[in-house]
Amino acid sequence: MAAGAPELQKYYTESYDPFVSLGAAAAVTKTIKLATGICLVIQRDPIHTAKEVSTVDRLSSGRFLFGVGAGWNAEEMADHGTAFETRFQRMRECVLAMKEIWTKDKAKFAGKFVQFDEMWQWPKPVHKPHPPVIIGGGFPHAAKRAVAYGDGWIPIGGRQLDPLEVLPQFRKMAKEAGRDPASLSFTIFAGPRDPEVLKRYRDAGVDRVVLMLPPKERAAILPMLDESAALMRGHGHAA
């Protein structure tokens, strides 16, 4: 962090690599969806990341959801050679380039930030045409990005507007852009553990709510997982 910047919370330093972790999870599960929330694609090589996404999607028999974002930590981005000011342009190119790799036998891409000549990469994902790309971020900008080149939007619950206030606006954006609103998922990240609020979300058409877990020991986490499963079952979802 740069001098004078606030200290990051400790849990940021304790995160496992998402693709290694999800590969391990894929091997011991059968039905649960596996997702990144979120993957900072602007700090990764898109060719390598495309391979990781395909691999996890294959290992999980098509259960992977690719949550992506551009992030906010300018110092961290600089360490990866990414400029803060152009991070969203880079994110768009990374996503579009990976889609080319996933869907084409011979892919090539010529952008400002991402370029590669004709190449091939296998295995292809199980998901067709590719795992859903869910764009993280606030309203309205991230919602516009999701409509432009994503398959869903994932705002953080409790930030800015009430999610149920922006959901109709998101669907309107999609329709005005010529996309079927039903084809774009709406996920609330870091949602509340409040049964009444979750019921409102379900009734309004929210596709999923991600419940957060702290970086604690197994004994502390297992009861929270049981509570989460009970909340899901109480709202018509399989645990």
C-alpha positions in Angstrom: 0.0 0.0 0.0 1.1 3.6 -0.7 2.1 5.9 2.2 -1.0 7.3 3.8 -3.4 4.7 2.4 -5.7 2.9 4.8 -4.6 -0.6 6.0 -6.3 -3.5 4.3 -8.3 -5.8 6.5 -6.4 -8.9 7.4 -8.7 -11.3 5.5 -7.5 -9.8 2.2 -4.1 -11.5 3.0 -5.6 -14.9 3.8 -7.5 -15.6 0.6 -6.7 -18.9 -1.2 -6.1 -18.9 -5.0 -9.6 -19.1 -6.4 -9.0 -21.6 -9.2 -6.9 -24.0 -7.1 -9.5 -23.9 -4.4 -12.5 -24.3 -6.8 -10.7 -27.2 -8.5 -10.4 -28.9 -5.1 -14.1 -28.2 -4.4 -15.1 -29.5 -7.8 -13.5 -32.9 -6.9 -15.6 -33.4 -3.8 -19.0 -31.9 -4.8 -21.7 -32.8 -7.3 -24.3 -30.1 -7.5 -23.2 -26.8 -5.9 -22.3 -23.9 -8.2 -18.7 -22.9 -8.0 -17.8 -19.2 -8.6 -15.3 -16.5 -8.3 -16.5 -13.4 -6.4 -14.7 -11.7 -7.9 -11.7 -12.5 -10.2 -9.6 -9.5 -10.9 -9.0 -10.2 -14.6 -7.1 -7.0 -15.1 -4.3 -8.4 -12.9 -4.1 -11.7 -14.8 -2.9 -13.0 -18.1 -6.2 -13.6 -20.1 -4.8 -16.6 -22.0 -3.7 -18.3 -18.7 -7.0 -17.3 -17.0 -9.1 -18.7 -19.9 -7.3 -22.1 -19.4 -8.0 -22.0 -15.7 -11.7 -21.2 -16.2 -12.1 -24.0 -18.8 -10.3 -26.4 -16.5 -12.5 -25.7 -13.4 -15.6 -25.9 -15.6 -14.5 -29.3 -16.9 -13.6 -30.6 -13.5 -17.0 -29.5 -12.2 -19.0 -30.8 -15.2 -20.2 -27.3 -16.0 -20.9 -25.8 -12.6 -18.6 -22.8 -12.8 -19.8 -19.2 -12.8 -17.1 -16.6 -13.7 -17.5 -13.5 -11.5 -15.2 -10.7 -12.7 -14.3 -7.2 -11.7 -11.7 -4.5 -12.1 -11.0 -3.8 -8.5 -10.2 -0.6 -6.6 -6.7 -1.0 -5.2 -4.5 1.2 -7.4 -1.3 0.2 -5.7 -2.0 -3.5 -6.2 -2.9 -2.9 -9.9 0.4 -1.1 -10.4 2.3 -4.1 -9.1 0.7 -6.1 -11.9 1.4 -3.5 -14.5 -2.1 -2.3 -14.8 -3.0 1.4 -14.8 -5.9 2.4 -12.5 -7.3 4.9 -15.0 -7.8 2.4 -17.8 -8.7 -0.7 -15.8 -12.3 -0.9 -17.1 -11.1 -0.8 -20.7 -8.7 -3.6 -19.9 -11.4 -5.6 -18.2 -13.6 -5.4 -21.2 -10.8 -6.6 -23.5 -9.8 -9.4 -21.2 -13.4 -10.7 -21.1 -13.9 -10.5 -24.9 -10.5 -12.1 -25.6 -11.3 -15.0 -23.3 -14.6 -15.5 -25.0 -12.8 -15.8 -28.3 -10.5 -18.5 -26.8 -13.4 -20.4 -25.3 -15.6 -20.4 -28.4 -13.2 -20.6 -31.4 -11.0 -23.4 -32.5 -8.5 -20.8 -33.7 -8.7 -17.6 -31.7 -7.1 -14.2 -32.2 -7.6 -10.8 -30.6 -6.3 -7.3 -31.4 -7.2 -4.8 -28.7 -5.4 -1.9 -27.1 -4.4 -3.8 -24.0 -4.8 -7.5 -25.1 -3.3 -8.8 -28.3 -2.5 -12.3 -29.6 -2.1 -13.8 -33.0 -4.1 -16.9 -34.1 -3.8 -19.6 -31.4 -5.7 -22.6 -30.1 -6.5 -23.7 -26.6 -8.3 -26.8 -25.2 -10.1 -28.2 -23.4 -13.1 -26.0 -24.1 -15.6 -25.3 -21.2 -18.5 -27.6 -20.7 -20.8 -24.5 -20.5 -21.9 -23.4 -24.0 -20.9 -21.1 -25.4 -18.8 -20.5 -22.2 -19.3 -20.2 -18.4 -21.5 -17.2 -17.5 -19.5 -14.0 -17.1 -21.0 -12.1 -14.2 -19.8 -8.5 -13.9 -19.2 -7.1 -10.4 -19.6 -3.5 -9.3 -22.0 -0.7 -8.5 -24.8 1.0 -10.3 -25.1 2.3 -13.0 -21.6 1.7 -14.5 -21.2 -2.0 -13.7 -24.8 -2.7 -14.7 -24.0 -1.1 -18.1 -20.9 -3.3 -18.5 -22.9 -6.4 -17.7 -25.4 -5.5 -20.4 -22.6 -4.7 -22.9 -20.5 -7.9 -22.5 -21.6 -9.9 -19.5 -24.1 -12.6 -18.7 -25.2 -11.1 -15.4 -24.5 -8.4 -12.8 -23.4 -8.8 -9.2 -23.6 -5.6 -7.0 -22.7 -5.6 -3.4 -25.7 -5.7 -1.1 -26.3 -2.7 1.1 -24.1 -0.3 -1.0 -25.6 2.7 -2.8 -29.2 1.9 -3.7 -31.5 -0.9 -2.4 -30.9 -3.8 -4.8 -34.6 -4.0 -5.4 -34.6 -0.4 -6.6 -31.9 -1.0 -9.2 -33.1 -4.4 -10.5 -36.0 -2.9 -12.6 -33.5 -0.3 -14.0 -31.1 -3.0 -14.8 -33.7 -4.9 -16.7 -34.8 -1.8 -18.5 -31.1 -1.2 -19.6 -31.0 -4.7 -21.0 -34.2 -4.3 -23.0 -33.1 -0.9 -24.4 -29.8 -2.5 -25.5 -31.6 -5.2 -27.4 -30.9 -8.0 -24.9 -33.4 -10.3 -23.2 -33.5 -9.2 -19.5 -34.2 -12.8 -18.6 -30.9 -13.8 -20.1 -28.9 -11.7 -17.6 -28.7 -13.0 -14.0 -29.0 -10.7 -11.0 -26.9 -11.7 -8.0 -26.5 -9.9 -4.7 -23.1 -10.2 -3.2 -22.6 -10.1 0.6 -26.4 -10.3 1.2 -28.0 -10.1 4.6 -28.8 -13.1 6.7 -32.3 -11.8 7.3 -35.1 -14.2 6.2 -37.6 -11.4 5.5 -35.2 -9.5 3.3 -34.2 -12.7 1.5 -37.9 -13.4 0.9 -38.3 -10.0 -0.7 -35.3 -10.6 -2.9 -36.7 -14.0 -4.0 -40.1 -12.6 -4.8 -38.6 -9.7 -6.8 -36.8 -12.1 -9.1 -33.2 -12.0 -7.6 -31.4 -15.0 -9.0 -29.1 -15.7 -6.1 -27.7 -14.1 -2.9 -24.1 -14.8 -1.8 -23.7 -15.0 1.9 -20.3 -14.1 3.3 -18.2 -16.2 5.6 -15.3 -14.8 7.7 -11.8 -16.4 7.6 -12.2 -18.4 10.7 -11.4 -22.0 11.8 -13.5 -25.0 10.8 -15.3 -25.1 14.2 -16.6 -21.6 13.7 -17.5 -21.9 10.0 -19.5 -25.1 10.0 -22.3 -23.7 12.1 -22.5 -20.7 9.8 -22.7 -23.0 6.8 -25.6 -24.9 8.4 -27.3 -21.6 9.0 -26.8 -20.6 5.4 -28.2 -23.9 4.2 -31.2 -23.5 6.4 -31.8 -20.0 5.0 -31.6 -21.3 1.4 -34.0 -24.2 2.1 -36.4 -21.8 3.7 -36.6 -19.8 0.5 -37.1 -22.7 -1.9 -33.5 -23.4 -2.8 -31.6 -26.7 -2.4 -28.8 -26.5 0.1 
